[in-house]
Amino acid sequence: MTFLLWTVVWFLGASIVAVVALVVLRVTTDRRAARLQQEHAVVREVVLSFVMGEDDEVERARDRIVGMRGGEWDRTESQIFSLLPKVRGETRERLVAVVRERGAAQRARQLVRSRSAVIRCRGAHRLGALRDPGDGPVLATLLDDRQFLVRRVALRALGSIGDPTRVPAVLSCADEPAMTRDVVSALQRMGIEASPELRRQLETALRTDHDHDRVAEVAAIALGLIGDTVAVPLLVQALAARDGAVRVAAATALGAIGSQVAVPALVEQLDSDDDRLREVAARALGEIGDVRAAAALSRALMASPRLAARAIAAALLRLGEAGRAELRAHTSPYAGEALAVDALRSAAR
């Protein structure tokens, strides 16, 4: 009986201690969270004053930022780097100047050499945010990192920097399917200055003419998104590539560029055995909007499968009255469907 009584007392005592410990932990955690929230609020106010304040407020905030140390500076630096992708112009220049003055670039270069993949990502992201072309070689080496996430962040950072001399490094990631969107986005952000190297890469790939060439495919897509009219003859040549994906990419790019020079070559693709190429060529012709393509699109409508036929009918609509006349005279059910959809859209306007 005495043993049982002491056991109950022990369990009651242990329960009370556990409850007290949990209460203390909860109170301590809440106080820590409130303190961190207050510290971040102070930092956010200083950074916003530096970014959006009047001249005297900006100067005071800058002096405060320059004088920060320890954890306060770490929080401020993180806040600034989170803002950099969202701001432009003078505001961005002001923020970059202050973090550079505090040695952010050197710290970021140290971070990319860390054993931790998360820290390497942070360093690559910060180098991209600072947009110094001199950091291109450092980021290019990270494209061979063993961790996929590090490679992706480094690729996006190269796109942010926008240095066209890094086109070959970016294209080296084209064979990794999961990186395709990031590769194209990085090349597009490099802009028209990247076009000469993209044309050179595409021309080289077309001479080699492999069965499947991701470099040629991605280069063609990027040239279209950039809108490089000089690339039109080369993209027309790419319509005859052995690789079907390259042909589709070239047709897509020609539609995006919108050059009427490409119309005859795109019309030829309407007779292709590749249904996907026929569909994309039809869309490209619709985007270009040259009425010379109306008759060819009409002929291709009946012989095409469902997806290609709908793309052809939609392209005819985009040609205006000439295209509508062809659709009204056509017996294809997809011609009637396109006209009905067009009528509904017109009524809804």
Secondary structure by P-SEA (a helix, b strand, c coil): caaaaaaaaaaaaaaaaaaaaaaaaaaaaaaaaaaaaaaaaaaaaaaaaaccccaaaaaaaaaaaaacccaaaaaaaaaaaaaccccccaaaaaaaaaaaaaaaaaaaaaaaacccaaaaaaaaaaaaaaccccaaaaaaaacccccaaaaaaaaaaaaaacccccccccccccccccaaaaaaaaaaaacccaaaaaaaaaaaaaaacccccaaaaaaaaaaaaaccccaaaaaaaacccccaaaaaaaaaaaaaaccccaaaaaaaacccccaaaaaaaaaaaaaaccccaaaaaaaacccccaaaaaaaaaaaaaacaaaaaaaaacccaaaaaaaaaaaaaaaac
